């Protein structure tokens, strides 16, 4: 009997150590690098390196100018969304400050693995300035979550009407969302009063951040502007690599690519985006190579457009060191 208890205790301690290790930042970053890098390797194995080179060589001044302008509009809309929600939560900030910090956040997300470290930096920076990292972090979680929800909703609507070749992915996304989020959430809420209290708290925080119906509509509209700008940047990249695609065919493909780009398992934004672009363009009959080339150029254009974020980052570092 004693041996049985000892073995059970050993297994529990081992399980606890494994869970603690899986939650470490090192493990998460390593997983992101491995998965994102693995997707890139798979894409190269499938289409070779020529589409990547073609994408890079297709860079020109007109594409850069268009991307920079569109990125500025998207950043301004994102900053307004953040400013609005932060203000509702009592940790407001000027719009110009929000724009600068949002540029920096996007730049860091583009050069660091995972695609979320810039948001963490934004939360800490803003939180310290208002003496409330918790509320500042909550504002960013709500801001990013609402933006992601609007992006998914737009993608599902567009794919349902204009992307018949992607009907399978529509059903898969809806099914996965139900299986991973909704069903377990309902089950846990039904079984635990603690979970119900946590869900009510999250609902109240979301309500506090968005406020009235008019506030929600404004935030949703700003999020739609952000999505539209990035679709337009991908359209610029697609045209620049020589793939002339009608808008009603390009928009569904672009939304699929952008959904993949939001997956937090990438190497500085690279990986799932290129894999999805190759697959989506191929399914649409445009060729996987064209998709990878367009995605490559999109990544370069986005990085160039986020140069103001690098300036803000370096300026902040100098201020901290002085």
Backbone torsions as a table, in degrees:
resi	resn	phi	psi	omega
1	UNK	NA	-44.9	179.5
2	UNK	-60.8	-39.6	179.5
3	UNK	-62.4	-39.6	-179.9
4	UNK	-63.5	-42.9	177.5
5	UNK	-63.9	-39.3	-179.3
6	UNK	-64.3	-41.5	179.2
7	UNK	-65.9	-39.2	178.7
8	UNK	-63.7	-42.8	178.2
9	UNK	-63.1	-39.5	178.6
10	UNK	-63.6	-42.8	179.8
11	UNK	-64.4	-39.8	178.9
12	UNK	-64.9	-42.4	178.6
13	UNK	-64.5	-39.8	178.2
14	UNK	-63.9	-42.9	178.7
15	UNK	-63.0	-41.5	179.3
16	UNK	-63.0	-42.9	178.8
17	UNK	-63.7	-39.5	-179.7
18	UNK	-65.9	-42.0	178.3
19	UNK	-64.2	-40.9	179.1
20	UNK	-64.0	-40.0	178.6
21	UNK	-65.3	-40.7	-179.3
22	UNK	-65.3	-22.9	-179.8
23	UNK	-89.1	-6.3	-177.2
24	UNK	-70.0	151.8	179.8
25	UNK	-64.1	-37.3	180.0
26	UNK	-61.5	-43.5	-179.1
27	UNK	-64.4	-44.1	-179.2
28	UNK	-63.1	-44.3	-179.5
29	UNK	-65.3	-40.9	178.9
30	UNK	-63.0	-43.0	178.8
31	UNK	-61.9	-43.5	179.4
32	UNK	-62.2	-43.0	-180.0
33	UNK	-65.4	-42.9	-178.2
34	UNK	-65.5	-47.2	-178.6
35	UNK	-67.9	-46.4	179.2
36	UNK	-63.3	-44.6	177.8
37	UNK	-64.8	-36.5	178.8
38	UNK	-62.7	-39.8	177.9
39	UNK	-64.6	-42.5	178.6
40	UNK	-61.1	-43.4	178.8
41	UNK	-61.4	-41.5	179.4
42	UNK	-64.2	-39.9	179.2
43	UNK	-65.0	-44.2	178.7
44	UNK	-62.0	-40.5	179.0
45	UNK	-63.8	-30.0	-177.1
46	UNK	-83.1	-45.6	-173.0
47	UNK	-114.7	-7.8	-177.4
48	UNK	83.3	-172.4	-177.1
49	UNK	-95.2	-12.9	-176.5
50	UNK	-58.7	-42.9	178.7
51	UNK	-60.6	-36.1	178.0
52	UNK	-65.1	-45.4	179.3
53	UNK	-64.3	-42.4	179.1
54	UNK	-60.3	-41.4	178.0
55	UNK	-61.0	-44.5	179.3
56	UNK	-63.9	-42.0	-177.5
57	UNK	-74.0	-12.7	-179.7
58	UNK	-85.1	-0.8	-179.6
59	UNK	-66.4	130.5	176.7
60	UNK	-144.8	170.1	-173.8
61	UNK	-64.0	-38.7	-178.7
62	UNK	-65.8	-40.4	178.2
63	UNK	-64.2	-42.3	179.7
64	UNK	-62.2	-46.3	-179.4
65	UNK	-59.6	-44.9	179.3
66	UNK	-64.1	-42.7	-179.1
67	UNK	-66.3	-41.2	179.6
68	UNK	-61.5	-43.6	179.6
69	UNK	-64.4	-47.0	-178.9
70	UNK	-65.4	-38.6	178.6
71	UNK	-65.6	-36.0	177.7
72	UNK	-64.7	-42.1	178.0
73	UNK	-63.9	-45.2	-179.8
74	UNK	-62.7	-41.5	179.6
75	UNK	-66.4	-40.5	177.7
76	UNK	-62.0	-41.7	178.8
77	UNK	-67.2	-40.9	178.4
78	UNK	-64.2	-41.4	-179.9
79	UNK	-64.7	-38.9	177.5
80	UNK	-63.9	-42.8	178.3
81	UNK	-57.9	-45.1	179.2
82	UNK	-65.9	-45.5	-179.3
83	UNK	-59.6	-42.7	-178.7
84	UNK	-62.4	-49.5	-177.6
85	UNK	-67.7	-41.4	178.4
86	UNK	-61.9	-40.5	178.1
87	UNK	-62.7	-40.3	178.5
88	UNK	-63.4	-30.1	-178.6
89	UNK	-91.5	4.2	175.8
90	UNK	85.5	14.7	178.9
91	UNK	-129.2	50.7	-175.9
92	UNK	-66.8	163.4	178.5
93	UNK	-151.6	155.0	179.1
94	UNK	-63.0	149.4	-178.4
95	UNK	-62.3	-38.6	179.9
96	UNK	-63.1	-39.1	176.6
97	UNK	-66.1	-40.6	178.9
98	UNK	-61.9	-40.3	179.1
99	UNK	-63.3	-46.6	-179.1
100	UNK	-61.4	-46.6	-179.3
101	UNK	-68.7	-32.4	178.6
102	UNK	-70.0	-38.5	174.6
103	UNK	-59.6	-45.9	-179.6
104	UNK	-62.6	-42.9	179.2
105	UNK	-59.7	-46.0	-179.8
106	UNK	-65.5	-38.3	178.4
107	UNK	-61.9	-46.3	179.6
108	UNK	-64.7	-38.5	177.0
109	UNK	-63.0	-29.3	-176.9
110	UNK	-82.0	-22.1	-176.6
111	UNK	-110.8	-10.0	179.5
112	UNK	-111.3	151.0	-178.9
113	UNK	-67.1	149.4	174.4
114	UNK	99.3	-36.8	177.9
115	UNK	78.2	13.8	179.8
116	UNK	-132.0	-7.1	-177.1
117	UNK	-65.5	-30.6	176.5
118	UNK	-64.7	-36.2	177.7
119	UNK	-68.2	-37.6	176.8
120	UNK	-63.5	-41.6	177.5
121	UNK	-63.3	-40.2	179.0
122	UNK	-63.8	-40.4	179.8
123	UNK	-64.2	-43.3	-178.7
124	UNK	-68.1	-44.5	-179.0
125	UNK	-61.3	-48.8	179.7
126	UNK	-67.4	-41.2	-178.9
127	UNK	-60.4	-40.2	178.2
128	UNK	-66.6	-34.5	-178.4
129	UNK	-71.0	-22.9	-179.6
130	UNK	-115.3	9.3	178.8
131	UNK	57.3	37.8	178.0
132	UNK	-158.8	80.5	-179.6
133	UNK	-64.2	-34.3	-179.6
134	UNK	-62.1	-49.8	-180.0
135	UNK	-68.3	-36.7	177.6
136	UNK	-64.2	-41.5	178.0
137	UNK	-64.3	-40.7	178.6
138	UNK	-61.3	-41.3	179.7
139	UNK	-60.9	-40.5	-178.4
140	UNK	-72.4	-37.2	177.2
141	UNK	-61.6	-45.3	179.1
142	UNK	-65.3	-44.6	-178.8
143	UNK	-59.5	-47.6	-179.7
144	UNK	-70.2	-37.2	-179.1
145	UNK	-65.8	-43.5	178.8
146	UNK	-64.8	-42.7	178.0
147	UNK	-60.1	-42.4	178.9
148	UNK	-66.5	-40.0	179.8
149	UNK	-63.2	-42.1	178.6
150	UNK	-64.6	-40.8	178.6
151	UNK	-61.2	-45.4	179.4
152	UNK	-64.0	-43.6	-179.5
153	UNK	-62.1	-44.6	178.0
154	UNK	-61.5	-42.7	-179.4
155	UNK	-62.4	-43.5	-178.9
156	UNK	-64.4	-41.8	179.8
157	UNK	-65.2	-48.0	-178.3
158	UNK	-64.2	-43.8	-179.4
159	UNK	-65.6	-34.3	-179.5
160	UNK	-66.1	-32.7	-176.1
161	UNK	-99.6	-32.1	-172.8
162	UNK	-122.7	-0.2	-177.2
163	UNK	-127.1	61.4	-177.3
164	UNK	-58.8	-31.5	179.3
165	UNK	-68.3	-13.3	179.4
166	UNK	-107.2	18.1	-178.8
167	UNK	-56.9	-35.7	-179.8
168	UNK	-61.7	-42.4	-178.4
169	UNK	-71.1	-31.0	176.1
170	UNK	-61.3	-48.9	179.3
171	UNK	-64.2	-37.2	-179.6
172	UNK	-66.5	-42.4	179.8
173	UNK	-64.5	-46.2	179.3
174	UNK	-62.8	-45.1	179.8
175	UNK	-63.4	-42.0	179.6
176	UNK	-65.8	-40.5	178.6
177	UNK	-61.9	-42.6	177.9
178	UNK	-65.4	-42.9	-175.8
179	UNK	-70.6	-38.1	-173.1
180	UNK	-89.9	-33.3	-173.2
181	UNK	-110.9	-56.6	-170.0
182	UNK	-70.5	-55.1	-176.1
183	UNK	-60.5	-50.6	177.6
184	UNK	-61.4	-36.0	179.5
185	UNK	-64.1	-44.5	178.5
186	UNK	-64.6	-42.8	-179.8
187	UNK	-62.5	-46.8	-179.3
188	UNK	-65.2	-39.3	180.0
189	UNK	-65.3	-37.3	179.6
190	UNK	-68.6	-28.5	-174.9
191	UNK	-95.5	-17.1	-172.5
192	UNK	-135.9	124.6	175.5
193	UNK	-66.3	-32.9	179.6
194	UNK	-63.9	-41.6	178.1
195	UNK	-65.6	-40.3	178.7
196	UNK	-61.9	-40.6	177.5
197	UNK	-64.3	-40.3	179.0
198	UNK	-64.4	-41.3	179.5
199	UNK	-66.7	-38.9	177.1
200	UNK	-64.6	-38.3	178.1
201	UNK	-62.9	-44.9	179.5
202	UNK	-63.7	-39.2	177.8
203	UNK	-62.5	-43.3	-179.9
204	UNK	-65.5	-38.5	178.3
205	UNK	-65.4	-41.5	178.9
206	UNK	-64.4	-42.4	178.6
207	UNK	-63.5	-40.1	179.0
208	UNK	-66.1	-37.7	-178.4
209	UNK	-72.1	-33.7	-177.1
210	UNK	-96.4	-29.4	177.2
211	UNK	73.2	-128.8	-174.9
212	UNK	-77.3	173.6	176.1
213	UNK	-60.6	-36.8	178.3
214	UNK	-63.2	-39.2	176.8
215	UNK	-63.2	-42.9	178.6
216	UNK	-62.9	-42.5	179.9
217	UNK	-62.3	-41.4	178.5
218	UNK	-63.0	-43.8	179.0
219	UNK	-65.9	-41.0	178.9
220	UNK	-64.4	-40.1	179.0
221	UNK	-64.7	-44.1	177.8
222	UNK	-59.8	-39.6	179.4
223	UNK	-66.1	-38.9	177.9
224	UNK	-64.8	-37.0	176.6
225	UNK	-61.8	-42.6	179.4
226	UNK	-59.8	-47.7	-179.6
227	UNK	-61.9	-44.9	-179.1
228	UNK	-60.5	-39.7	179.6
229	UNK	-63.9	-42.1	-179.2
230	UNK	-72.0	-33.4	172.8
231	UNK	-61.7	-41.0	179.9
232	UNK	-66.2	-38.0	177.6
233	UNK	-64.3	-41.4	177.4
234	UNK	-65.8	-34.3	176.4
235	UNK	-64.5	-40.8	176.2
236	UNK	-60.2	-44.9	-179.8
237	UNK	-64.3	-41.5	-179.8
238	UNK	-62.3	-44.4	179.1
239	UNK	-66.3	-37.6	-177.5
240	UNK	-66.6	-31.2	-180.0
241	UNK	-84.7	1.8	174.8
242	UNK	94.7	8.6	178.7
243	UNK	-99.0	98.9	-177.0
244	UNK	-89.7	106.2	-172.8
245	UNK	-118.7	132.6	177.1
246	UNK	-59.8	145.6	-177.6
247	UNK	-55.1	-40.8	-177.4
248	UNK	-67.4	-17.8	176.1
249	UNK	-96.2	-32.6	-176.7
250	UNK	-75.4	-39.8	-175.2
251	UNK	-59.1	-47.5	177.4
252	UNK	-60.1	-41.5	178.7
253	UNK	-62.4	-44.2	-178.9
254	UNK	-62.0	-39.3	-179.7
255	UNK	-66.4	-35.8	175.5
256	UNK	-63.8	-43.9	-179.7
257	UNK	-64.1	-42.5	-178.9
258	UNK	-67.6	-34.2	175.1
259	UNK	-62.2	-43.2	178.6
260	UNK	-66.0	-35.8	-179.4
261	UNK	-65.0	-22.9	-179.5
262	UNK	-84.0	-5.4	178.0
263	UNK	-68.5	127.1	-174.7
264	UNK	-80.2	38.0	175.1
265	UNK	-128.6	82.3	-175.8
266	UNK	-149.1	171.0	177.5
267	UNK	-112.7	95.2	-177.1
268	UNK	58.0	36.7	179.9
269	UNK	92.0	-12.0	-176.8
270	UNK	-95.6	149.2	176.1
271	UNK	129.9	-95.1	-179.9
272	UNK	-57.1	-34.4	-179.4
273	UNK	-61.4	-46.9	-179.1
274	UNK	-68.4	-38.2	177.8
275	UNK	-63.2	-45.2	179.5
276	UNK	-66.7	-37.8	-179.9
277	UNK	-64.0	-45.1	178.2
278	UNK	-61.0	-44.0	-178.9
279	UNK	-67.4	-48.3	-175.5
280	UNK	-64.6	-43.6	178.3
281	UNK	-63.6	-38.0	178.9
282	UNK	-66.4	-43.6	179.2
283	UNK	-62.4	-36.8	179.7
284	UNK	-79.3	0.3	178.6
285	UNK	80.2	19.9	-177.7
286	UNK	-100.8	-10.2	179.1
287	UNK	96.2	130.9	-179.2
288	UNK	-63.1	-37.2	-178.6
289	UNK	-62.7	-40.1	178.2
290	UNK	-63.2	-39.4	179.1
291	UNK	-64.6	-43.5	-179.8
292	UNK	-66.9	-40.5	178.7
293	UNK	-63.5	-44.2	179.8
294	UNK	-65.1	-40.8	179.1
295	UNK	-65.7	-38.1	177.8
296	UNK	-61.9	-48.0	179.8
297	UNK	-65.4	-37.6	176.7
298	UNK	-58.8	-43.7	179.0
299	UNK	-62.5	-41.3	179.7
300	UNK	-67.7	-44.2	179.9
301	UNK	-62.4	-40.3	179.4
302	UNK	-64.7	-43.1	-179.9
303	UNK	-62.7	-42.8	177.7
304	UNK	-63.0	-41.3	-177.9
305	UNK	-66.9	-21.6	-179.6
306	UNK	-93.8	12.8	178.4
307	UNK	-55.0	-36.8	175.9
308	UNK	-56.5	-31.2	177.4
309	UNK	-64.9	-36.2	177.2
310	UNK	-65.9	-38.6	178.6
311	UNK	-64.2	-44.3	178.8
312	UNK	-62.4	-40.8	-179.1
313	UNK	-63.0	-47.3	-178.5
314	UNK	-66.7	-37.8	178.3
315	UNK	-63.6	-41.0	179.4
316	UNK	-65.8	-39.2	179.2
317	UNK	-63.6	-40.5	179.1
318	UNK	-65.4	-40.0	178.8
319	UNK	-64.7	-37.1	179.2
320	UNK	-68.6	-36.0	-176.3
321	UNK	-80.6	-19.5	-177.6
322	UNK	-84.9	NA	NA
